Amino acid sequence: MKVRCEAIGAELPKNRKSSKSKDVLLRDLDCAVIEQIHDFNRLSNNLMYDSVRGIFVEGDAPYEGSAFREKTHVQLCVCNPNCIKGYFAPLKESAYYPIP
């Protein structure tokens, strides 16, 4: 990706922090790398990825010595719509539990 950007005189994308967070939330570089992998596979007639998963470690430790972070989460992108066999409708709110 770096070589490709240099060849066309483009600036390499950068991951950036949001103005509202100390974490890197704007992942332009990461997105560009994944898109380049998809482009390479498509142009090379390689098998395409059906999905891409990313783990994002964000936020403060909830307690001293913790390896957990308050906002750690996983994102899944299904690239191949034929892999989606169904979907669900959100449930109605339950008065039994608090609403986050």
N, CA and C atoms as a LAMMPS dump frame, in Angstrom:
ITEM: TIMESTEP
0
ITEM: NUMBER OF ATOMS
300
ITEM: BOX BOUNDS ff ff ff
-5.0000000000000000e+02 5.0000000000000000e+02
-5.0000000000000000e+02 5.0000000000000000e+02
-5.0000000000000000e+02 5.0000000000000000e+02
ITEM: ATOMS id mol type element x y z
1 1 1 N 0.829 -1.189 0
2 1 2 C 0 0 0
3 1 3 C 0.877 1.258 0
4 2 1 N 1.93 1.213 0.801
5 2 2 C 2.848 2.357 0.859
6 2 3 C 3.492 2.594 -0.502
7 3 1 N 3.938 1.525 -1.14
8 3 2 C 4.581 1.637 -2.461
9 3 3 C 3.583 2.165 -3.487
10 4 1 N 2.343 1.688 -3.433
11 4 2 C 1.308 2.147 -4.376
12 4 3 C 1.046 3.641 -4.192
13 5 1 N 0.926 4.093 -2.973
14 5 2 C 0.692 5.516 -2.711
15 5 3 C 1.868 6.361 -3.193
16 6 1 N 3.09 5.897 -2.91
17 6 2 C 4.282 6.634 -3.352
18 6 3 C 4.331 6.73 -4.876
19 7 1 N 3.94 5.645 -5.566
20 7 2 C 4.001 5.611 -7.033
21 7 3 C 3.064 6.62 -7.67
22 8 1 N 1.938 6.879 -7.045
23 8 2 C 0.971 7.827 -7.633
24 8 3 C 1.023 9.193 -6.946
25 9 1 N 1.957 9.336 -5.998
26 9 2 C 2.114 10.627 -5.322
27 9 3 C 1.011 10.936 -4.326
28 10 1 N 0.354 9.907 -3.842
29 10 2 C -0.726 10.099 -2.863
30 10 3 C -0.19 9.906 -1.446
31 11 1 N -0.804 10.57 -0.529
32 11 2 C -0.418 10.424 0.87
33 11 3 C -1.049 9.148 1.433
34 12 1 N -0.28 8.403 2.201
35 12 2 C -0.782 7.199 2.852
36 12 3 C -1.845 7.613 3.867
37 13 1 N -3.02 6.968 3.853
38 13 2 C -4.048 7.32 4.846
39 13 3 C -3.512 7.119 6.263
40 14 1 N -4.13 7.782 7.208
41 14 2 C -3.711 7.67 8.603
42 14 3 C -4.909 7.341 9.482
43 15 1 N -4.673 6.53 10.492
44 15 2 C -5.666 6.34 11.541
45 15 3 C -5.591 7.561 12.449
46 16 1 N -6.75 8.031 12.896
47 16 2 C -6.77 9.272 13.675
48 16 3 C -7.638 9.134 14.918
49 17 1 N -7.338 9.982 15.862
50 17 2 C -8.169 10.052 17.055
51 17 3 C -9.357 10.96 16.765
52 18 1 N -10.474 10.625 17.361
53 18 2 C -11.654 11.474 17.267
54 18 3 C -11.461 12.668 18.195
55 19 1 N -12.099 13.767 17.889
56 19 2 C -12.004 14.939 18.76
57 19 3 C -12.675 14.697 20.107
58 20 1 N -13.523 13.667 20.176
59 20 2 C -14.257 13.381 21.403
60 20 3 C -13.669 12.223 22.197
61 21 1 N -12.554 11.657 21.742
62 21 2 C -12.012 10.471 22.403
63 21 3 C -10.493 10.466 22.321
64 22 1 N -9.868 9.828 23.293
65 22 2 C -8.409 9.669 23.241
66 22 3 C -8.026 8.427 22.433
67 23 1 N -9.015 7.606 22.078
68 23 2 C -8.762 6.389 21.312
69 23 3 C -8.736 6.688 19.816
70 24 1 N -8.039 5.839 19.075
71 24 2 C -8.022 5.934 17.615
72 24 3 C -9.34 5.339 17.113
73 25 1 N -10.235 6.203 16.663
74 25 2 C -11.552 5.751 16.224
75 25 3 C -11.757 5.904 14.719
76 26 1 N -10.991 6.751 14.097
77 26 2 C -11.121 6.992 12.66
78 26 3 C -10.026 6.204 11.967
79 27 1 N -10.372 5.056 11.44
80 27 2 C -9.392 4.073 10.977
81 27 3 C -9.268 4.074 9.445
82 28 1 N -8.871 5.206 8.913
83 28 2 C -8.735 5.336 7.455
84 28 3 C -7.662 4.416 6.89
85 29 1 N -6.533 4.297 7.572
86 29 2 C -5.451 3.421 7.1
87 29 3 C -5.894 1.96 7.142
88 30 1 N -6.465 1.534 8.258
89 30 2 C -6.909 0.137 8.382
90 30 3 C -7.927 -0.21 7.299
91 31 1 N -8.86 0.685 7.061
92 31 2 C -9.883 0.461 6.026
93 31 3 C -9.236 0.36 4.64
94 32 1 N -8.299 1.243 4.352
95 32 2 C -7.637 1.23 3.048
96 32 3 C -6.849 -0.056 2.831
97 33 1 N -6.201 -0.568 3.875
98 33 2 C -5.451 -1.826 3.76
99 33 3 C -6.396 -2.979 3.435
100 34 1 N -7.508 -3.067 4.141
101 34 2 C -8.489 -4.142 3.884
102 34 3 C -9.056 -4.015 2.468
103 35 1 N -9.383 -2.79 2.046
104 35 2 C -9.903 -2.587 0.688
105 35 3 C -8.867 -2.975 -0.362
106 36 1 N -7.581 -2.696 -0.099
107 36 2 C -6.538 -3.074 -1.049
108 36 3 C -6.432 -4.59 -1.164
109 37 1 N -6.57 -5.287 -0.059
110 37 2 C -6.542 -6.754 -0.098
111 37 3 C -7.696 -7.269 -0.953
112 38 1 N -8.879 -6.686 -0.784
113 38 2 C -10.028 -7.092 -1.608
114 38 3 C -9.764 -6.801 -3.085
115 39 1 N -9.226 -5.623 -3.392
116 39 2 C -8.916 -5.274 -4.783
117 39 3 C -7.897 -6.248 -5.374
118 40 1 N -6.852 -6.561 -4.626
119 40 2 C -5.825 -7.488 -5.098
120 40 3 C -6.442 -8.852 -5.416
121 41 1 N -7.257 -9.371 -4.499
122 41 2 C -7.892 -10.674 -4.731
123 41 3 C -8.802 -10.647 -5.956
124 42 1 N -9.559 -9.568 -6.093
125 42 2 C -10.481 -9.451 -7.232
126 42 3 C -9.7 -9.41 -8.549
127 43 1 N -8.647 -8.593 -8.617
128 43 2 C -7.856 -8.457 -9.839
129 43 3 C -7.028 -9.691 -10.155
130 44 1 N -6.678 -10.463 -9.133
131 44 2 C -5.865 -11.67 -9.312
132 44 3 C -6.713 -12.93 -9.478
133 45 1 N -8.02 -12.745 -9.528
134 45 2 C -8.957 -13.873 -9.606
135 45 3 C -8.774 -14.864 -8.458
136 46 1 N -8.358 -14.34 -7.301
137 46 2 C -8.271 -15.166 -6.094
138 46 3 C -9.64 -15.262 -5.451
139 47 1 N -9.796 -16.225 -4.586
140 47 2 C -11.042 -16.323 -3.836
141 47 3 C -11.216 -15.074 -2.991
142 48 1 N -12.432 -14.597 -2.911
143 48 2 C -12.734 -13.407 -2.119
144 48 3 C -13.019 -13.816 -0.683
145 49 1 N -12.797 -12.908 0.233
146 49 2 C -13.157 -13.154 1.629
147 49 3 C -14.666 -13.025 1.774
148 50 1 N -15.243 -13.94 2.52
149 50 2 C -16.675 -13.859 2.802
150 50 3 C -16.966 -12.844 3.895
151 51 1 N -16.034 -12.714 4.832
152 51 2 C -16.229 -11.76 5.928
153 51 3 C -14.875 -11.318 6.46
154 52 1 N -14.905 -10.202 7.172
155 52 2 C -13.72 -9.658 7.805
156 52 3 C -14.096 -9.325 9.24
157 53 1 N -13.22 -9.703 10.176
158 53 2 C -13.485 -9.441 11.588
159 53 3 C -12.353 -8.587 12.146
160 54 1 N -12.721 -7.613 12.955
161 54 2 C -11.724 -6.763 13.604
162 54 3 C -12.009 -6.665 15.085
163 55 1 N -10.954 -6.716 15.873
164 55 2 C -11.082 -6.559 17.322
165 55 3 C -10.494 -5.204 17.676
166 56 1 N -11.261 -4.399 18.373
167 56 2 C -10.863 -3.04 18.696
168 56 3 C -10.782 -2.88 20.21
169 57 1 N -9.563 -2.664 20.694
170 57 2 C -9.32 -2.495 22.123
171 57 3 C -9.333 -0.994 22.393
172 58 1 N -10.356 -0.536 23.098
173 58 2 C -10.539 0.895 23.317
174 58 3 C -11.006 1.156 24.74
175 59 1 N -10.756 2.345 25.204
176 59 2 C -11.232 2.767 26.513
177 59 3 C -10.213 2.524 27.61
178 60 1 N -10.602 2.916 28.789
179 60 2 C -9.751 2.753 29.966
180 60 3 C -9.941 1.381 30.579
181 61 1 N -8.966 0.981 31.384
182 61 2 C -9.098 -0.272 32.153
183 61 3 C -10.167 -0.048 33.225
184 62 1 N -11.085 -0.977 33.396
185 62 2 C -12.149 -0.783 34.388
186 62 3 C -11.655 -0.891 35.834
187 63 1 N -10.5 -1.51 36.026
188 63 2 C -9.906 -1.615 37.358
189 63 3 C -8.407 -1.798 37.194
190 64 1 N -7.664 -1.5 38.215
191 64 2 C -6.208 -1.56 38.157
192 64 3 C -5.725 -2.972 37.841
193 65 1 N -4.794 -3.079 36.905
194 65 2 C -4.228 -4.362 36.526
195 65 3 C -5.056 -5.13 35.505
196 66 1 N -6.153 -4.559 35.062
197 66 2 C -7.046 -5.241 34.12
198 66 3 C -6.459 -5.264 32.715
199 67 1 N -6.642 -6.388 32.023
200 67 2 C -6.309 -6.457 30.603
201 67 3 C -7.527 -6.089 29.761
202 68 1 N -8.696 -5.995 30.402
203 68 2 C -9.914 -5.562 29.719
204 68 3 C -9.889 -4.051 29.536
205 69 1 N -10.639 -3.564 28.569
206 69 2 C -10.849 -2.139 28.389
207 69 3 C -12.361 -1.916 28.292
208 70 1 N -12.797 -0.75 28.738
209 70 2 C -14.228 -0.479 28.853
210 70 3 C -14.983 -0.553 27.518
211 71 1 N -14.343 -0.217 26.428
212 71 2 C -15.052 -0.14 25.143
213 71 3 C -14.544 -1.15 24.115
214 72 1 N -13.829 -2.192 24.558
215 72 2 C -13.355 -3.204 23.623
216 72 3 C -14.554 -3.871 22.952
217 73 1 N -14.456 -4.052 21.64
218 73 2 C -15.557 -4.67 20.906
219 73 3 C -15.041 -5.348 19.632
220 74 1 N -15.891 -6.151 19.048
221 74 2 C -15.576 -6.85 17.808
222 74 3 C -16.531 -6.329 16.736
223 75 1 N -16.007 -6.064 15.563
224 75 2 C -16.85 -5.691 14.428
225 75 3 C -16.7 -6.753 13.355
226 76 1 N -17.8 -7.093 12.742
227 76 2 C -17.827 -8.09 11.685
228 76 3 C -18.454 -7.467 10.45
229 77 1 N -17.76 -7.6 9.326
230 77 2 C -18.292 -7.132 8.052
231 77 3 C -18.499 -8.347 7.162
232 78 1 N -19.731 -8.602 6.788
233 78 2 C -20.031 -9.696 5.865
234 78 3 C -19.946 -9.117 4.455
235 79 1 N -18.924 -9.528 3.72
236 79 2 C -18.684 -9.023 2.368
237 79 3 C -19.539 -9.745 1.327
238 80 1 N -19.807 -11.008 1.578
239 80 2 C -20.573 -11.835 0.651
240 80 3 C -22.013 -11.941 1.155
241 81 1 N -22.952 -11.245 0.521
242 81 2 C -24.339 -11.276 1.003
243 81 3 C -24.961 -12.671 0.951
244 82 1 N -24.387 -13.577 0.16
245 82 2 C -24.909 -14.941 0.114
246 82 3 C -24.627 -15.719 1.4
247 83 1 N -23.777 -15.164 2.252
248 83 2 C -23.502 -15.802 3.543
249 83 3 C -24.551 -15.451 4.587
250 84 1 N -25.385 -14.48 4.305
251 84 2 C -26.423 -14.081 5.257
252 84 3 C -27.631 -14.963 5.011
253 85 1 N -27.897 -15.837 5.955
254 85 2 C -28.994 -16.796 5.796
255 85 3 C -30.291 -16.306 6.425
256 86 1 N -30.212 -15.269 7.21
257 86 2 C -31.402 -14.713 7.829
258 86 3 C -31.025 -13.535 8.693
259 87 1 N -31.995 -12.909 9.256
260 87 2 C -31.762 -11.787 10.151
261 87 3 C -32.853 -11.787 11.201
262 88 1 N -32.689 -10.995 12.216
263 88 2 C -33.67 -10.952 13.285
264 88 3 C -34.237 -9.546 13.415
265 89 1 N -35.413 -9.484 13.947
266 89 2 C -36.028 -8.199 14.267
267 89 3 C -35.744 -7.918 15.742
268 90 1 N -35.353 -6.698 16.069
269 90 2 C -35.081 -6.39 17.471
270 90 3 C -36.304 -6.655 18.359
271 91 1 N -36.018 -7.115 19.564
272 91 2 C -37.083 -7.385 20.525
273 91 3 C -37.61 -6.082 21.115
274 92 1 N -38.812 -6.131 21.633
275 92 2 C -39.357 -4.976 22.346
276 92 3 C -38.647 -4.87 23.688
277 93 1 N -38.599 -3.661 24.211
278 93 2 C -37.945 -3.431 25.495
279 93 3 C -38.672 -4.166 26.609
280 94 1 N -37.902 -4.668 27.561
281 94 2 C -38.452 -5.343 28.722
282 94 3 C -38.346 -4.408 29.936
283 95 1 N -39.431 -4.23 30.64
284 95 2 C -39.432 -3.383 31.833
285 95 3 C -38.621 -4.028 32.951
286 96 1 N -38.325 -5.317 32.832
287 96 2 C -37.595 -6.052 33.846
288 96 3 C -36.13 -5.632 33.934
289 97 1 N -35.559 -5.178 32.802
290 97 2 C -34.153 -4.814 32.74
291 97 3 C -34.004 -3.318 32.484
292 98 1 N -32.886 -2.72 32.947
293 98 2 C -32.657 -1.302 32.647
294 98 3 C -32.309 -1.136 31.174
295 99 1 N -32.557 0.038 30.667
296 99 2 C -32.203 0.368 29.279
297 99 3 C -30.834 1.042 29.321
298 100 1 N -29.834 0.45 28.652
299 100 2 C -28.47 1.025 28.709
300 100 3 C -28.398 2.358 27.979
